[in-house]
């Protein structure tokens, strides 16, 4: 009998784990959004950094680094004029070998041959054309010259068809004929496609016959054309990277090689067909030369491959940078990523795309008129996360529940039950209810149900909590941004929302933002809310709104918390317009203190959190504390949330005693 042992998986990342943490991604975006970024910028910044999860997915910045490293590596790999150097070297060798053979011969024919060699043009391509019909006396020179011609044929074909050099190195005498047949069939296939007569079956038959000549193994005609166009554009770019003299010499060598191989007509026909399909091909080839810094001479095929890869990397660099209007991860060419860095890099890109899709699919992000926005679900998540972080810093555990030992619909279960009464909303205690029915009616017969009566029902008792009307007044003035306190204020407001939603659902919360005017802020507005670049700190208007909130909940305990970094410098006039003055006008101070006195008569203590060490602000809040009896706390921005939550819990605890 087989036996099995189970244990923790220790052979790398958990294969069953999710590829990314969506909620963690929301938290990561939230930090940037609360600091003032919009959701699109926050998402882009997160994708730049990468997911940082157990799957080890790389971000856009890491991919960009790899692209630039690869660009430097290619540019340092060699010189583009290597084929010219190789051709000249072989030509000089062949001529030297021929001269060595002619030198001992005293005859006139030998002198005439030497004169022909002396008269060879300096241009390598023209010299090769003249020597094509030369009757070599030296077998070694003939062999070297033939080696030169084979080199040029293979390199020129390799510059147009990647991998052709390996095919031409085959000693099979039919290799060149196979290339001619492939070119003829390819041109016929392109012509049929231009007439609308091409089918996938035609392409499959073409690949069955010539597939070994295309190591990329394209799956359809469009993929094959893409590969050929990339190669053709790179060859054009190579020519533009050379000096005028080198360009003319190389163009001559290429034309000579194609003429020599009998391929010039078919290659010209192919070039015309590709240009007809891709009119932008000439623009791609005219995009300017490339500077290479290496010392090793590159063959024509290798140089073309290098420039094709550099072109791919340049496009990839732009797409990964995402620094242009309308940028999207869909702009990243997966095939270019695969060619440059392999399958793993493609998986990394797909993981980044998936996180963006998942954030929308799972309801954290939505698009409104093309703009990316946080959903209420995402905002609640940010609040919950901010609250968890604050509680992690608090020195006490879960104090602040402020229990009243009485039956009620809110709060935790006490463990006791009582008989149900009409109007009760407490949860039903099912085991106790069934037990009462059994005791009343006796054990039921097998298969019979238990009949319940109204007197059998029992409900579970819960701890009732006193309700509070909470107003958090947050300064929105521009100075909050300048002092770097705005993100902390938003996190605090979201955390307070989360605390009341999860642990004090009976409380009524109001968040008021104030600058030159005050306004109520919904929870969903807070995350993307920015500061106001206006003059004025209108605490007078904010206290008016807070007073109305408290008056709407007369049975609730009032809790008013004020977060500000400056004294009041504005007030609301009778006509509803804001009045600003600096230093604060006596009327601004008078009206603001009048609202403070109203709060005192409502038995609402004002607890003020100062975010600046300012003498005038200190004098004002000390006056408020004397008139109202509230507390004044000077909080560092990084600890604002802790101070506010702690003070709220303390205030709620005191409200029941």
N, C-alpha and C positions, 0 to 999 in steps of 0.2 A: 504494500500500500504506500503510495507516495506521501511524503511529508513536505511541508512548506514552512518557511520562516519569513516573517515580515519585519521590516525595519525601515528606518529613515533612508531615503534615496540620497546617496552620497557621490554620484558620478557626474556631477555638474548641475546646471539649472534644472529645476523641477520641470519635466517634460509636459506635465499636465497643468502647469501654472499658466495664468493668463499672460499674454505677451506684454501687457502694460496695465498700469493701475489708473483707471479713468478718474476716480475720485482724487487720487494723488495729483493727477494732471490739473484738475480744477483748482486744487490748493496752490499748486505752483503758479498757475496763471493768476490766481487771486492776489498773490503778493504784489505782482506788477500792476494789476488793475487798481488795487487799493492805493498804490503809490501814485496813481494818476494816468496810467496807460489805458488805452481803449482795448476792448477784448481782442481785436484783430492783431494789434501790436503785441499784446501779452502772449497770444498763441504763437505768433511768429518767433518771439524771443524764446519761448519754451522749446519750440522745434529746433531752434538754433542750438540750444544747449544739449538737447537729446532727452530721452525719457528717463535715463538714470535708473532703470529697473533691473530686475534680475536677469532679464534677457540680454542686457548689455548693449542695447541698441544705440548706435551712434547718432548724434545730432547733425544738423546742417553745417555747423561750424567745423566739426571734426572732418566731415566729408570735404568741405572746402579746403581744409589744411592738406588733406591727402591729394586733392586735385592739384594744388599749387606745388606740392612736393614733387608730384609726378611730372608736372610741366618743367620744373627745374632739371629734373633727371633727364628728360628727353632732350632738352636744349643743350645739355652738357654731354650728350652721347656721341657727337661726332660732327663732321663738316658735310655740308650739302653738296660740295663740288667733288666728292670722292670718286664718282663715276668718271669725271673728266680726268682726274689724276690716274685712275686705274687704266683708262683707255690710252692716255699718253704714254704711260709706262710700258704697256704691252706693245704699242706701236713702235716706240723707240727701241724696244728689245728686238722686235722682228726686223726692223731696218738695220740695226747693229749686227744681227746674226747674218743677214744677207750681205752686208758689206764685208764681214769677216770671210764669207765664202768667196766673194768676188776678188778680194785683195790679192791672193797669190796668182790669179789668172792674168797673164800679160796681154791677152787678146783685146781687140777693139770692142768686141761685144760686151766684155766686162766693164770697159770704160764707159760705154754708152748706158749700160744699166746703172752705173754709179752716177752718171749725169742725171738720169731719171730720178734717182733717189734724192739727189741734191736739189732737184727742182720741185720736190713735194711742197705743197702749200703749208703754211704754219698752222692753219685751222685743221684740227684733228679730223673732223667729219669729212672735209674735202680731201684730205690725204687718204683716208680710208676708201672713199669713192674711187680715187685714182688707182689705188692698189688692188681694187677688187678684181681687175682683169690682168694684173701683173703676174707674169710667169716666174714664180719664185725658183731660184736655183738651189737655195739652201732648204733642205727638208725641215730643219729646226725652225727656220724663219716662217716657212709655210704653216707649220703646226702652231707657232705662236700667233700668227695672223688669224688663223682659223679659230683659235682660242679667244682672240679679241672679238671676232664676229659673233661667236656663240655667247660670249659674255654680254655683248650689247643686246642681242636678241632676247636673251632670258631676262635681263634687267629691264628693258623697255616693256616687255610683256608683263613682268612682275609689277611694274609701276601702274599698269592698268588693271591687272587681275592678280589679286594677292595670292601668293602660293604658286604662281606659274613658274618661278625659278626652279622649284623642286621638280616640277613636271619636265622642264626642259633639260634638267640634269640627267634625266633618264637616257641611257644609251640607245633606247629604242628608236630606230630611224623613222618610225611612223609618228613620233611625238609631235613634230611640227604639222603633220597632216591632220592630226587630231585637233590641234589648236585651230587650224583653218576651218575644219568642219564645224567646230563649236561656234566660231565667229559667224559663219554663214547661217547656221541654225538660229543663233541668237538674234541676228538682224532680221531674219524672216519672222521670228516670233514677235519682235517689237513692231514690225510692219503690220502683222496680223492684228495685234492689239490696237494699233492706231486706226485700223479699219473696223474695230469692234468685233473681230472674229476670234479673238483669243479665248481659250478656256483654261481652267485649272488642269484639266487632263493633258492639254498640250504642254503645260509647264512640267507636269510630272514626267511626261515622256522625255522632255528635254533633260531633266535631271537624271533620269535613268541612264541616259546615254553619256552625259557630260558632268555628272555630279561630282566626280573625283577632281575636277578642275576648280571647284568652288569649295574651299575648306570651311567657309562660314555656313554652308548648307542652308541657303535661303528656302523658305517654305512656299513662296509664291513669287510672281513676277515683280511685284512692287518691292519686296525685300531685296531681290536681286538688283533692281534698278537703284535702290538706295545705296547698296554697296558699291556699285559701279560709279555712281555720281560722286560719292565721297572720295573714291580713288582718283577720279578724273579731276576734281577740284583741288585735291592735294598735289597732283602733278602740275597743274597750272600754278599753284602757289609756290611750288618748288622753283619753277622757272623765274617767277617774280622775285625770289629771294636771292638770285644770283646777280652778278654784275652784267651789264649789257653784253660785254664780250663773252662771258661764260654762258649767258642765256642763249646767244646765237650759236655758240659752239655745241651746247647740249641739244638744242632743237635740231641742229643738223645731224648729230649722232643718232637721235631718235628716229628722224625721218629716214636716214640711211639704213638703220637696222630694220625698220618696217619694210622698206623697199626690198632689201636683201632677202627678207623672209617671205616676200610676196603677200604681205598683209596690209599694205598701205591703204588699198581701196576699201577693204572691209572695216578697218579701224576708222577711217574717215566717215564711212556710213554709220558706224556705231556712234561716233561722237555727235553726228547730226541728229540721230534719233534721240539720244539722251538730252541734248539741248532742247529739242522740240517738246520733250516731256517735262523738263525742268528748266523753264526760261531763266530762273535765278542762278543757274549754274555759272554763267559768265561773271555775275556779280560776286559770287563766292570765290571764284578764282582770282578776281581782281582786288581782293580785300587787303592786299599788301603782303610784303615779304616777311619772313621769319628769320630772326637772328639766332644762329646756333653758335655755341661757345666751345664745343668739344674739339679735340685734336684728331681723333680717329676718323679717317675718311669713310663715309657711308656709301654703299652701293645705291643705285637709283631706286631699286625696290624698297630698301630699308629707309632711305631718305623720304620716299613717298609715304611709307607707313608711319614714320615719325610725324610728318606734317599732318596726315589724316588724324592721327591720335591727338595732336595739339589742337586741331580744329574742334574735335569732339570735346576736349577738355575745356576749351574756351567757352563753348556753348553751355557745357555743364557748370562751369564757374558762374556764368550769368544766372542760370536757373536756380542754382543752390543759393546764390546771394539773395534772391527774392527782394531786390532793391528797386524794382521798377513798378509802375502802376499796374494794378490788376494781377500782381504776382500770385501764383498758385503752385502747390506741390505737383499738380498735374502737368506743369510745364517741364518737369524733370524727365528726360528721356531715359526710360529704364534700360533700353538696349545700349545706350552710350555708357550708362553706369556699369552694366554687365561687362562690356568690352574693356572698360578701364580698370575695374576692381573686382569683378567676379560676382557670383551669385549672392554671397553674403551681403554685399553692399546693396543689391537690389532689394533684399529682404529688409534692410534697414530703412530704405526709402518707403517701402510699402508699410512698414510699421508706423512711420510718421504720418503717412496718409490715413492709416486706419485710426490713429488716435484722434485725428481731426474729424473723421466720419463718426466715430463712436461718441465723441462729445456732443455731436448734433443728434445722433440716433437715440442716445440715452437721456436726452432732454436737458443738457447743461448749456448748450449753445443753440441759438436760432439766428436765422438771417431775416432781416427786415429791410426791404428795399436795397438789397445787396450788402447791407451792413451787418457785421457780426455782433450779436448782443448776448448778454448773459440772461438766462431764464430765471424765474423765481426759484426753481430748484437749485440752480447753481449759487444764487445769492444766499439761500438758506445753508447750503454746504459751507460757504465761506464763513458765515456766522458761527456755525457749529465748530468749525476748525479753530476760529479765533477764540471761542469760548474754551475749547479743550486746552489750548496753549495757556490761556490765563489761569485756568484751574491747576494746571501743572505747576505754575509758579506760586500758587497760594499755599500758605503754610498750614491752613486747616483743611480738613477733608471735605465732607459734604455738609458742613454746617450751613445754616441759613434757610432750612426748610420751614422753620417757624411753625411748628405743629400746634394745633388746638385739639385736645383730646375730645372729640365729639364726632358723631356720625356726620358724614357729608359726602358729596359726590366727587370732590377733588382730593388728591393726596394718595399716600401709600396705604395698602391694606394693614389693619392692626392685628389680624389673626383671630379676631372675635366675630361672632355673628349675633343677629337678633331677628325676631319675627318681622316678617315683611308688613309694612303699613301702606295704605293707599297713598300714592304720590311719591313713594321712594324711588330714587334713581340709582341706588347703589347696586353693585354687581350681585347677581344671584349666586348663593352658595349651593351648588347642585348636590354634592354628597349629603349635606345636612338636610336639604329639602327631601331627598329620596328616603333618607333614614327616618324622618318624621312620618312619611307616608307609610313606611313598612311598620313602624311601631304602632301607628294608629289602626291599620287594617290587618295586621298580621302578615306572616310569610305568604306570598302569592303561590298559587299552584304552578307546577312546572309548565313553562310555555306561556303563562299568563303575564300580562304587564302589570305595572304598579299604577294604581289610580291616585292622582294627586288632587288634593283639595286646597282651597285658598289658605287655610290655616297651616298647611304644611310648609309653605314657602319661608325660607330664611335668606337674609341678605348679609353680605360681608360688610363689616364696618370699616370705614376709612378715616384717615386723619384729615380734618378740614383745615384749610389754610385761609387766613384772612386775605382779602383781595386788596390790591393797591392800584392807584392811578399814577402811572410813572411818566414823567416828562424829562427827556434828555435834551438839553439845549446845547447845540454844537456851533461854535464859531466857524463861519465859512469865509472869513475875510482873507485877503491875499497874504497877510502876514503869517497865517497858518502854514502856507506853502513855503514862504521864505524861511521860516524857522524849522522846516522839516517835520512838522507835527500833524500834518493833514492826514497822512495814511494811518497814523495811530488813532486819530479821532474817529475815522471811518471804521476801523477794526473794532474799536470799543463799542460803537453804536450797533454794529452787526452782532457782536458778542452778546450785548444786552438783549437784543431781539431774540437771539437763540436761547438765552437763559430763561426768558419769560415764556417762550413757546414750549420749552421742554419741561421746565420745573415749576413755573408759575403761570399755567395757562389761564387762570382766573383773573390775572392782572390785565389792566388796559395800558398799553404803552403808546407813547407819542414821542417821535423824534422831531425836533424843530431845528432847522438850520437858519442862522441869522448872519447877515452882513449889513447892507444898507436897509434891507427889508428882512423879515422873517417868514418862513414858510414851513409847512409840515412836509416831512419826507417819508415816503413809503419805504419799506425794507428793500424792495426791488430797485429803488432809485439809488440807494446808498453806494453800491459797489462802484458804479461808473460816475458818481457825482464828482464834479470838480469844484475848486475854490472859485470865489467871485472876485474878479479884478475890478472892484469898485471901492469907493471910500465909504467907510461907516461900519460901526459895530453896534447894531441896533438891538441891544438887550431888552430895551423897553418893549418893542414889538414882540420879541420872543416870550417874554413873561406874560404879555396879554394872551397869546395863544395857549400857553401852558395853563393859565388860570381858567380859560374856557374849557380845556380838557378836564381839569379837576372838577369844575362845576357840573360837567356832564356825568360825573360818577360820584355823586355825593356820599354813597355808602362805602367807597373805597378809601383806603389810607393814602394820602397824597405823598408822593416822592418826587422831588425836583432836583435834578443834577445839572450843573452848568459846567461846560468845558470851554475855556476861552484863554486867549493870550494877550488880551488888551482891555482897557477900561471902555465903558460905553461912550461912543462919540456920535451917536445918531439917535433920533427918536421919531415917533410917528406923530405927525401933526393932525389937527382936527379934520382937515380935508383929505386925509389918507396918504399924503405924500411924506416922504422921508426927509428929515432935515439933518445935515451933517455939519459939524463944526469941530475945529481943533485949535486950541485945547477944548475939551468938552464944554458946551455952553451950560450955564446954570439950569436952564430949562430941561436939557437932556438929563442931567443928574437928578433933578427934582422929579421928573416924570418916571424915571427908572426906579427911584427909591419909593415912589408912591405904589408901584406895582409890587415891590418887595414887601411893603407894609400890608398890601392886600393878601399876599401869600401867607404872611404871618397870621392874619386873622382867619385864614383858612386852615390854620395849624399845619401848614406845609413848610418844612424846613428846607432852606436852599443850601445845598452842599456844592461848593464851587471848587473846581480843579484848575489851578493856575498853571499854564504852560510857559510862562515867562517870568523872569525875575525883574519886575518893573516896579519902581517905587510908587507911581501913580496908581497902577493896578492894585498893588498891595493895600494902599490907603483906602481905595474904593471897596474892595472885598472885605476888609476889616470892618468898615462901616456897615456893610450888609450883614455881616455876622452878628454885630452888636444889636442891630434892629430886629433880626429874624431869629437868631439863636442857632443858625446852621453852622456848618463847619467849613473851614478853608483848608485845602490841601494843595501843596505845591508838588507837582508830579513831573518826573522826567518822561519824555514822550514814550520811551520804550517800556515804561511801567504804568502808563496811563490806564490801560485796560484792567490791569490787576487792581489798581487803586479804586477805579469806578465800581467794578464788580464787588470787591470787598466791601466798599462803603454801602452799596445797594443791599447786600446781604445783611450787613449790620443794621441798616435802617429798617429793613423788613423784619429782622428779629426783634427790634425794639418796638415795632408797631403793635405787637400782640400783647406786650406786657403792661 
